[in-house]
Amino acid sequence: MTRFTNPLTMQEILIQIGAIYLAGITGLYKGVPVGIALQADPLIIAGFTALGNITTVFILFFSGESFKKWLFKKMGEKKLEGKKKKFTHLMDRYGTMGLGLIVSGTLGPIPAVLIGMAVVKDTRRLMIFLVIGIILWSAGLTAVGVLGIDLIRQFFN
């Protein structure tokens, strides 16, 4: 079963890439649905959702302390404190590697970086595993979304 009836122009592909990347900057669970709604190629969806998330992670990682404090206040300290408890529990149980792989998809990359920099001592190692986790979660969510939509289409046709 082919996904597309008409080949896309380069301009349409660039619009898809831009929209998916911008949605990916705001969150993992936003980039994938945007890509699916635009009927983009699964590799484009997974790649540019991950790239948008990774961009956010690196901006937060390299930003100054005043920006991080402002973002903490904007996101709500009570909300982040609840996530910090989950984060600390996961850190104690799975270590930095497990934390980076799990938290990047469950709590999201923004809280993961902010809380991770406060809790984890080796932030470089956490960043490596957050990036790997973002890539894996993007690929997994894209596969589930695209295959799920195709399955629904086959069921109703």
VMD Tcl script that draws the C-alpha trace (Angstrom):
set ca {
  {0.00 0.00 0.00}
  {1.48 3.35 -0.98}
  {1.14 6.28 1.38}
  {1.02 8.99 -1.24}
  {-1.01 9.41 -4.39}
  {0.94 12.38 -5.79}
  {4.67 13.05 -5.53}
  {5.50 16.09 -3.42}
  {7.38 19.13 -4.65}
  {10.54 20.28 -2.91}
  {8.67 23.27 -1.48}
  {6.03 21.01 0.08}
  {8.71 18.79 1.59}
  {10.51 21.82 3.06}
  {7.24 23.05 4.56}
  {6.71 19.63 6.13}
  {10.25 19.61 7.50}
  {9.89 23.13 8.95}
  {6.55 22.37 10.59}
  {7.74 19.09 12.08}
  {10.98 20.65 13.33}
  {9.16 23.57 14.98}
  {6.63 21.24 16.57}
  {9.51 19.01 17.68}
  {11.13 21.95 19.45}
  {8.06 22.23 21.67}
  {7.92 18.54 22.47}
  {8.29 14.96 21.36}
  {4.57 14.30 21.48}
  {3.84 17.28 19.23}
  {6.24 16.67 16.35}
  {5.07 13.15 15.53}
  {1.34 13.99 15.22}
  {2.13 17.05 13.10}
  {4.21 14.90 10.76}
  {1.51 12.27 10.53}
  {-1.15 14.92 9.88}
  {1.01 16.36 7.07}
  {1.47 12.82 5.68}
  {5.23 13.22 5.76}
  {7.63 10.35 5.21}
  {8.25 8.46 8.50}
  {12.00 9.13 8.29}
  {11.35 12.86 8.02}
  {8.91 12.70 10.93}
  {11.28 10.82 13.23}
  {14.40 12.71 12.16}
  {13.09 16.25 12.43}
  {11.06 15.61 15.58}
  {14.24 14.31 17.18}
  {16.28 17.21 15.80}
  {13.80 19.74 17.21}
  {13.91 18.07 20.63}
  {17.69 17.88 20.59}
  {17.84 21.58 19.70}
  {15.75 22.38 22.77}
  {17.89 20.19 24.98}
  {21.13 21.85 23.86}
  {19.69 25.37 24.15}
  {18.69 24.63 27.73}
  {21.97 22.88 28.51}
  {24.11 25.77 27.28}
  {21.89 28.63 28.46}
  {22.75 30.69 31.50}
  {21.49 30.20 35.04}
  {19.17 33.23 34.91}
  {17.36 31.77 31.90}
  {16.99 28.40 33.63}
  {15.59 30.04 36.78}
  {13.11 32.02 34.68}
  {12.03 28.86 32.87}
  {11.66 27.02 36.19}
  {9.29 29.75 37.39}
  {7.39 29.82 34.11}
  {6.82 26.05 34.09}
  {5.66 26.09 37.70}
  {7.80 24.98 40.58}
  {5.12 22.65 42.04}
  {4.79 20.84 38.72}
  {8.56 20.45 38.43}
  {8.91 19.37 42.08}
  {6.53 16.46 41.42}
  {8.58 15.50 38.39}
  {11.77 15.91 40.41}
  {10.59 13.18 42.80}
  {9.99 10.82 39.85}
  {13.32 11.84 38.38}
  {15.20 11.12 41.61}
  {13.45 7.75 41.98}
  {14.40 6.78 38.41}
  {17.95 8.03 38.97}
  {18.35 5.87 42.08}
  {16.90 2.84 40.34}
  {18.35 2.98 36.80}
  {21.31 5.36 36.93}
  {22.22 8.03 34.41}
  {21.91 5.80 31.36}
  {18.46 4.47 32.21}
  {17.36 7.91 33.28}
  {18.34 9.54 30.00}
  {16.67 6.83 27.95}
  {13.44 6.67 29.97}
  {12.86 10.29 30.95}
  {13.36 11.73 27.46}
  {10.11 10.09 26.38}
  {8.07 10.00 29.57}
  {8.59 13.37 31.25}
  {9.78 15.17 28.14}
  {13.12 16.73 27.26}
  {12.56 20.18 28.82}
  {11.86 18.97 32.38}
  {14.50 16.27 31.92}
  {17.23 18.82 31.24}
  {16.15 21.27 33.91}
  {15.73 18.71 36.67}
  {18.65 16.59 35.45}
  {21.06 19.47 35.77}
  {19.97 19.91 39.37}
  {20.04 16.21 40.32}
  {22.71 14.53 38.17}
  {26.39 15.19 38.81}
  {27.70 14.08 35.40}
  {25.52 16.22 33.14}
  {27.55 15.46 30.00}
  {26.77 11.77 30.35}
  {23.11 12.56 30.97}
  {23.02 14.70 27.82}
  {24.44 11.87 25.72}
  {21.77 9.46 26.93}
  {19.02 12.08 26.62}
  {19.93 12.56 22.96}
  {19.98 8.79 22.38}
  {16.66 8.49 24.19}
  {15.10 11.28 22.12}
  {16.17 9.56 18.90}
  {14.80 6.19 20.05}
  {11.52 7.66 21.34}
  {11.04 9.68 18.14}
  {11.58 6.60 15.99}
  {9.34 4.46 18.18}
  {6.48 6.95 18.39}
  {6.68 7.58 14.66}
  {6.54 3.85 13.91}
  {3.58 3.34 16.24}
  {1.74 6.35 14.84}
  {2.30 5.60 11.16}
  {1.59 1.88 11.50}
  {-1.49 2.62 13.61}
  {-2.89 5.02 11.01}
  {-2.18 2.53 8.20}
  {-3.89 -0.23 10.20}
  {-6.96 1.95 10.75}
  {-7.07 2.82 7.05}
  {-6.90 -0.86 6.09}
  {-9.61 -1.72 8.58}
  {-12.05 0.84 7.16}
  {-11.28 0.21 3.47}
}
mol new
graphics top color blue
foreach p $ca { graphics top sphere $p radius 0.5 }
foreach p [lrange $ca 0 end-1] q [lrange $ca 1 end] { graphics top cylinder $p $q radius 0.2 }
display resetview
